[in-house]
Amino acid sequence: MAVERLERVNSLLKRVIAESMFSVMQGDSVQPGLITVTDVSCGKDLRDATVKVSVFGDDNLKRTALQHLKHNAKRFQAAIGREVRMKFTPRLVFQLDLSLEKGDAVLAMLDRLETGG
């Protein structure tokens, strides 16, 4: 499969998952507005997809949000099935993405170095 096509599929899945976050997570104890879909990476056969998410909050909230996302994976897959015409709807695996926090930590370090503190 062409790399461009796989990138388009990843981008499309990311958009559909992000847009369906409020409807799928409605009624959960975790507010969907605190969750950001940062990346989606499909396997070459399009049967599996890893969804990386960033959660705004403490470690406990992050664990809870990840559990809720995993619990609702089938509902996200159903949303993909409705929105995207594919031969197979990929199985979703949610992972916590800490890259934004690591970037913030690096920026904070640079700020401290710049101010001499």
N, C-alpha and C positions, 0 to 999 in steps of 0.2 A: 504494500500500500504506500502511496506517495506520502512523504512527510507533510506536505502542505495539506493534504486531505485530513490526516490525523490531527494536525494543529487546528483545522477548522472544526472538526468534531469535538475536540477538547474545549475549544472556545464556546461552541454552541451548548455543550453540556454544562459548562460553568455558568452560562447565562441562565439556562433553564432552572438549574438547582438554586441559584441565587434568587431568581424571581419567584420561585415556588416556596421559598423559606417561610414566609409569613403564613401561607395557607396550610402548609404541612405541619408547622410547629405551633399552630394555633391551639391554645389551651394548655400548652406545656408550661412548666414552671420556669423554664429558661426563655428569656425574651429573645426572639429571633433577630432583633435589631443589634444585638451584641455580637452576632456571628457574621464573619465575612468569609466568603469563599475566595481563597487566594489562588488556587490552581486546581485543575483537573487533568489527570494523565491517564489516558486509555491505553490498554494493551493493544498490540498490533492486530489482534483478532476481534477487537471491540467488544469482548465479552465481559471484561472487568475494567473498572475505572477506580483510581485512587483520587479521592477528593480531599484536598488540604484546606483546612479552615483555621482562621484566627479568631480567638474569642477574647473580647474585652472584659477583663475582670481578674479576680484572684484565681489561684490554682484550683480551689474547690469548685468554683463556677466553671472553669475550663473542663474539668473532669465530668461534671454533671452535664454540660452542654454536649460533650463528645458522646456520652452515654445516650442522650436523647436523640442525637443525630443517627447513631447506630441503630437505635430502636426504630426510628422512622425511615430507615434506608429503603424499605419496600415502597413506602408512600412517595419518596423522591423518585424511585424507579418508575412508578406508575405515572408520575407527572412527566417524566422523560418520554415514556411510551405514548402519552397523549400529544406531546408537543413536537416530537422528533420522529420522523419516519426512518426506522432502522430495521435491519433484519432481526437483530437481537438487541434487547435492552440490556446494557451492561449492569453487572452487579456492582454496587457501590461499596467502597471501603473508605471510611472517614478517618483522617489522621489530623492531629493537631499540628499546625504550622507555627513554629516559634521564630521564624526569620524576622518578622516585624519587630518583635521584642528585642532580638539580638541587635538589630539595626538601631533601635532606640537607645540601647545600652552603649553602643559604640559612639553614637552622637552625643550622649551625655558625657562620656569620657572625653571626647574631643572638646566639649564645652568647658569641662573642668580644667583641662590642660591649657586652653586658651586664656582662661581667667586666672590661671596660676593657683587654683585651689585644689 
